[in-house]
């Protein structure tokens, strides 16, 4: 009797089990509704306001790279990182701290909601889900950036012809990232009758190789010289590639000293940023160092490397084509992007170097950052900006007022520059600090 009862119960359970399971299945809609109740949410207006008050808020874009390119790029902000959804849990700890406030988004908000919930469950209590995501940001007409202007190459944009035999490779205006392969400065090359000169080795072995591939599409002449604008990683770390291909590495004498002193730090920073894209990269010392001037003959084309003294950093140089009046100005001249002022920057000396630079009478300028332009534009975005800061801070110091006053300086004349929100106040504070003890 008992066996029949138990069998009857089991049979009923089996017969109705499908319905029970079906009724218990959580639909995607219900899942999303549940998750929305459990995460902190931010909309487009709130995110825009957050970035104005705290421009260094980190934003994690969980789309795959192909979708970012297809969907129109990514949010323009100071701290945007792309970690695809499938790698998020494994890589997030390398980018944000457990108690840090940061924003997660995708294209429509669905995938990033799941990501935000999982991150919260992992212990990231201050993760914000941007519900409108990139689609909402774009539809609101807010600023975006292209992830890559040249999908087929590690270079950020296709090579640009400046003049006969003179080419520029313009980098991302923002910081060097994995996504832009560390190409956030301007590279270039000059072709003579016999050989080629390359401006900047690039930020890695593979980026240097990518530039060489583009050069080979234009000329089969050998690379004779690679000139480093300074010791920064994005200028110098690709030297090993060029060395393998027979090029002579040329740099100002301070570059060698900086690479000896800070080489490991430069390498570690780039390796962390570029990850697998760092493959094959290592510090290589220059073959030729010079103090003030060094002249190179490419065959019916003369290129001069010139050091005008301390500028943005200790070792910044330019190259000059005297016949064509074209200059690759490096970090002596900024355009479109607000220049950053570091503790090692001496703005007084930078302006002295600028006066020597002006005397060249350049007609075409390839700046360290930004598009190919002319002297009027780089003068305004570099010299005029430095003079403005120094003049206003001089008044503050003369009045005996403190550093907090420097942060209130009106810099609106330059607010159209990229990274203005990130750098304007930092620059003012740093110039105050440096001028306070300036001789």
C-alpha positions in Angstrom: 0.0 0.0 0.0 2.7 2.4 1.1 4.7 1.5 -2.1 1.7 2.4 -4.3 1.3 5.8 -2.5 5.0 6.6 -2.9 4.9 5.5 -6.5 1.9 7.7 -7.1 3.6 10.7 -5.5 6.8 10.2 -7.6 4.7 9.7 -10.8 2.8 12.9 -10.2 6.1 14.7 -9.5 7.6 13.4 -12.7 4.4 14.3 -14.7 4.3 17.8 -13.4 8.0 18.3 -13.0 8.4 20.1 -16.3 5.8 22.6 -15.3 7.4 23.1 -11.9 10.8 23.7 -13.4 9.3 25.9 -16.1 7.6 28.0 -13.5 10.8 28.3 -11.5 13.0 29.4 -14.4 14.1 33.0 -14.0 13.6 34.9 -17.2 16.2 37.3 -18.4 13.7 40.2 -17.8 13.1 39.1 -14.2 16.8 38.6 -13.6 17.5 42.1 -14.9 14.8 43.6 -12.6 16.3 41.8 -9.6 19.8 43.1 -10.4 18.6 46.7 -10.9 17.4 46.7 -7.3 20.8 45.5 -6.1 23.2 47.9 -7.8 23.9 51.6 -7.7 22.7 53.3 -10.9 23.8 56.4 -12.7 22.3 58.0 -15.7 23.8 60.2 -18.5 23.2 63.5 -16.7 24.6 62.2 -13.5 27.7 60.7 -15.1 28.3 64.0 -17.0 28.1 65.9 -13.7 30.3 63.3 -11.9 33.0 63.7 -14.6 32.9 67.5 -14.2 33.4 67.3 -10.4 35.7 64.4 -10.5 37.3 64.1 -13.9 39.5 61.2 -12.8 36.6 58.9 -12.1 37.4 55.5 -13.7 35.1 54.2 -16.4 35.2 50.5 -17.4 33.8 49.7 -20.9 33.0 46.0 -21.0 32.4 45.8 -24.8 34.6 43.8 -27.1 37.0 45.9 -29.2 35.2 45.2 -32.5 31.9 46.4 -31.1 33.5 49.6 -29.7 34.9 50.4 -33.2 31.6 49.5 -34.9 29.4 51.4 -32.4 31.2 54.6 -32.8 34.1 54.6 -30.2 34.0 55.2 -26.5 33.2 57.9 -23.9 35.8 60.7 -23.9 37.0 60.9 -20.3 40.3 60.9 -18.6 40.2 57.4 -17.2 38.5 55.0 -19.6 39.6 51.4 -19.7 38.3 48.6 -21.9 38.0 45.2 -20.3 35.7 42.9 -22.3 33.0 41.2 -20.3 34.6 37.7 -20.5 37.8 39.0 -18.8 36.3 41.4 -16.3 36.4 39.3 -13.2 40.0 38.3 -13.9 41.4 41.7 -14.7 39.4 44.2 -12.6 41.8 44.1 -9.7 44.5 45.4 -11.9 42.5 48.6 -12.6 40.4 49.6 -9.6 40.7 49.3 -5.8 38.1 47.5 -3.7 36.8 50.7 -2.1 37.0 52.9 -5.2 34.0 54.5 -6.9 34.0 53.6 -10.6 31.5 53.2 -13.5 30.7 50.2 -15.6 28.9 50.4 -19.0 28.4 48.6 -22.3 26.4 49.7 -25.3 22.7 49.5 -24.2 23.3 48.7 -20.5 22.2 45.1 -20.4 25.6 43.4 -20.3 27.1 46.0 -18.0 24.2 45.5 -15.5 25.2 41.8 -15.1 28.8 42.9 -14.9 28.0 45.5 -12.2 26.1 42.9 -10.1 28.9 40.4 -10.3 31.5 43.0 -9.3 29.4 44.0 -6.3 29.2 40.4 -5.3 32.9 40.2 -5.6 33.2 43.0 -3.0 33.3 46.2 -5.2 30.6 48.0 -3.2 31.1 51.4 -5.0 30.6 50.2 -8.6 28.1 52.3 -10.5 26.1 50.9 -13.3 25.7 53.4 -16.1 22.2 52.4 -17.3 22.1 54.5 -20.5 25.6 53.2 -21.5 27.4 54.3 -24.6 24.3 54.5 -26.7 22.7 57.0 -24.3 25.9 59.0 -24.1 26.2 59.2 -27.9 22.6 60.1 -28.4 23.0 62.9 -25.9 25.6 64.4 -28.1 28.4 64.1 -25.5 32.0 63.8 -26.5 33.4 60.5 -27.7 36.7 59.1 -29.0 37.5 56.6 -31.7 39.1 53.5 -30.2 41.4 53.3 -33.2 41.7 55.2 -36.4 43.5 52.4 -38.1 42.1 49.0 -37.2 44.6 47.1 -39.5 47.6 48.4 -37.6 48.9 49.0 -34.1 49.4 52.7 -35.2 46.6 54.9 -34.0 46.0 56.5 -37.3 47.1 56.0 -40.9 50.3 57.6 -42.0 49.9 61.2 -43.1 51.9 62.9 -45.9 53.2 66.3 -44.7 55.3 67.2 -47.7 57.4 65.4 -50.4 59.3 62.7 -48.5 58.0 63.8 -45.1 55.4 61.8 -43.2 53.8 61.8 -39.8 52.1 59.2 -37.7 49.8 61.0 -35.4 49.1 59.4 -32.0 46.1 59.4 -29.6 45.7 62.7 -27.7 45.0 60.9 -24.5 47.3 58.8 -22.4 49.0 55.7 -23.7 46.8 52.6 -23.1 46.6 49.0 -24.1 43.8 49.9 -26.5 45.9 52.5 -28.4 49.1 50.3 -28.2 50.9 53.0 -26.4 50.8 55.2 -29.5 49.9 58.5 -27.8 52.7 60.6 -29.3 53.6 61.6 -32.8 56.0 59.5 -34.8 57.3 60.2 -38.3 59.9 59.7 -41.0 61.8 61.6 -43.6 63.0 60.1 -46.9 66.1 61.2 -48.7 67.7 60.0 -52.0 69.7 57.3 -50.2 68.1 56.5 -46.8 65.3 57.2 -44.3 65.3 58.9 -40.9 62.7 57.9 -38.4 61.5 60.3 -35.7 60.9 58.5 -32.4 61.4 54.7 -32.0 57.9 54.2 -30.7 56.7 52.8 -27.4 57.4 49.1 -28.1 59.1 46.7 -30.4 55.8 45.8 -32.1 54.8 49.4 -32.5 58.1 50.1 -34.2 57.5 47.2 -36.5 54.1 48.5 -37.4 55.6 51.9 -38.3 58.2 50.1 -40.4 55.6 48.2 -42.3 54.0 51.5 -43.3 57.3 52.9 -44.4 58.0 49.9 -46.6 54.7 50.6 -48.4 56.2 54.0 -49.5 59.9 53.3 -49.9 62.4 50.4 -49.9 65.3 52.6 -48.9 67.1 51.6 -45.7 66.4 53.1 -42.3 69.7 54.9 -41.5 68.8 57.0 -38.4 66.2 56.8 -35.6 66.2 60.0 -33.6 64.6 60.0 -30.1 62.9 63.2 -29.0 63.5 62.3 -25.3 63.9 59.4 -22.9 60.2 58.8 -22.4 59.0 55.2 -23.1 56.8 56.1 -26.1 59.8 57.8 -27.7 62.5 55.3 -26.9 61.3 51.7 -26.2 61.1 50.7 -29.8 64.8 51.2 -30.4 65.6 47.5 -30.2 63.5 46.8 -33.3 65.3 49.5 -35.3 68.7 48.4 -34.0 67.9 44.9 -35.3 67.3 46.4 -38.8 70.6 48.3 -38.9 69.5 51.8 -37.9 71.7 54.2 -35.9 69.9 55.4 -32.7 70.6 59.2 -32.1 69.7 61.1 -28.9 70.6 64.1 -26.9 73.3 63.2 -24.2 70.9 63.5 -21.3 68.7 60.7 -22.8 71.4 58.2 -22.2 71.8 59.3 -18.6 68.0 59.1 -18.1 67.8 55.6 -19.6 70.6 54.4 -17.4 69.0 55.9 -14.3 65.3 55.3 -14.9 65.3 52.6 -17.6 63.8 49.8 -15.4 61.0 52.1 -14.2 60.2 53.1 -17.8 60.2 49.4 -18.8 58.0 48.3 -15.9 55.4 51.1 -16.6 55.2 50.2 -20.3 55.0 46.4 -19.6 52.1 46.9 -17.2 50.3 49.0 -19.6 50.9 47.1 -22.9 50.9 43.5 -21.5 51.2 41.1 -24.5 51.9 44.0 -26.8 55.2 44.6 -24.9 56.6 41.4 -26.5 60.2 41.8 -27.6 60.7 45.3 -26.1 63.7 46.3 -24.0 65.8 49.3 -23.2 68.5 49.9 -25.9 71.1 52.7 -25.5 71.6 55.2 -28.3 74.6 54.8 -30.6 75.2 58.5 -31.1 74.7 61.2 -28.5 75.1 64.9 -29.0 75.0 68.0 -26.9 73.4 70.8 -29.0 73.3 69.9 -32.7 73.7 66.9 -34.9 73.4 66.9 -38.7 72.3 63.9 -40.7 72.5 63.6 -44.5 69.9 61.2 -46.1 71.1 61.9 -49.6 70.2 65.3 -51.0 68.2 66.0 -47.8 69.7 67.4 -44.6 68.0 66.9 -41.2 69.3 68.6 -38.1 68.7 67.5 -34.5 68.6 70.4 -32.2 68.6 70.9 -28.4 67.5 74.3 -27.2 67.8 73.5 -23.5 65.4 72.4 -20.8 61.8 72.4 -22.1 59.0 70.1 -21.0 61.7 67.8 -19.7 65.4 67.9 -19.5 66.2 66.1 -22.8 63.6 67.3 -25.3 64.9 67.9 -28.8 63.5 68.7 -32.2 64.5 67.8 -35.7 64.6 70.5 -38.4 64.6 70.4 -42.2 66.2 73.7 -43.0 65.5 73.7 -46.8 61.8 72.8 -46.3 61.3 74.8 -43.1 59.6 71.8 -41.5 60.1 70.7 -37.9 59.1 67.7 -35.8 58.9 69.7 -32.6 58.4 66.9 -30.0 57.3 68.0 -26.5 58.7 71.5 -27.0 55.4 72.3 -28.8 51.9 71.0 -27.9 48.8 71.4 -30.0 45.1 70.5 -29.3 46.1 68.7 -26.1 46.7 70.7 -22.9 50.4 70.4 -22.0 51.1 68.7 -18.6 53.5 70.3 -16.1 55.5 67.9 -14.0 57.7 68.5 -11.0 60.7 68.2 -13.3 59.3 70.8 -15.7 60.9 74.3 -15.5 58.5 76.6 -17.3 61.0 79.5 -17.2 63.6 77.5 -19.1 60.9 76.1 -21.4 60.1 79.7 -22.5 63.8 80.4 -23.1 64.1 77.3 -25.3 60.9 78.4 -27.1 62.5 81.7 -28.2 65.3 79.8 -29.9 62.7 77.6 -31.5 60.8 80.6 -32.8 63.9 81.9 -34.6 63.8 78.9 -37.0 60.8 80.4 -38.8 59.1 77.0 -39.3 56.3 76.9 -41.9 55.0 73.4 -40.9 55.1 72.0 -37.4 54.5 68.4 -36.4 54.1 68.8 -32.6 54.7 66.2 -29.9 50.9 65.8 -29.6 48.2 66.8 -32.0 47.7 67.3 -35.7 50.2 68.8 -38.2 49.9 72.5 -37.9 51.8 75.8 -38.0 53.6 78.1 -35.5 50.6 80.3 -34.7 48.7 77.3 -33.3 51.5 75.7 -31.3 52.5 79.2 -30.0 49.0 79.7 -28.6 48.7 76.2 -27.1 52.2 76.2 -25.7 53.9 79.6 -25.2 50.8 81.7 -24.6 49.5 79.1 -22.1 52.8 79.1 -20.2 53.0 82.9 -20.2 49.4 83.1 -18.9 50.0 80.7 -16.0 53.3 82.3 -15.1 51.8 85.9 -15.2 48.8 85.1 -13.1 50.8 83.1 -10.5 53.4 85.8 -10.4 50.6 88.2 -9.3 49.5 85.7 -6.6 53.0 85.3 -5.2 53.6 89.1 -5.3 50.4 89.5 -3.2 51.7 87.0 -0.7 48.7 84.7 -1.3 48.7 80.9 -1.0 48.6 78.0 -3.5 44.8 77.6 -3.1 44.5 80.9 -5.0 46.3 79.3 -8.0 43.5 76.8 -8.5 41.1 79.7 -9.1 43.1 81.2 -12.0 40.8 81.7 -15.1 42.1 79.3 -17.8 38.9 79.4 -19.8 40.8 80.7 -22.9 42.3 77.2 -23.2 39.2 75.1 -22.1 38.8 73.7 -25.7 42.1 71.8 -25.3 42.0 68.0 -24.7 42.5 67.0 -21.1 41.6 70.5 -19.8 39.5 69.2 -17.0 42.2 66.8 -15.9 45.2 69.2 -16.1 44.2 72.8 -15.8 44.1 73.0 -12.0 47.0 70.5 -11.6 49.2 72.7 -13.8 48.3 75.8 -11.9 49.2 74.2 -8.6 52.4 72.8 -10.0 53.5 76.1 -11.5 52.8 77.9 -8.2 54.9 75.3 -6.3 57.8 75.6 -8.8 57.7 79.5 -9.1 57.6 79.8 -5.3 61.3 78.8 -5.2 62.4 79.9 -8.6 65.6 81.9 -8.9 
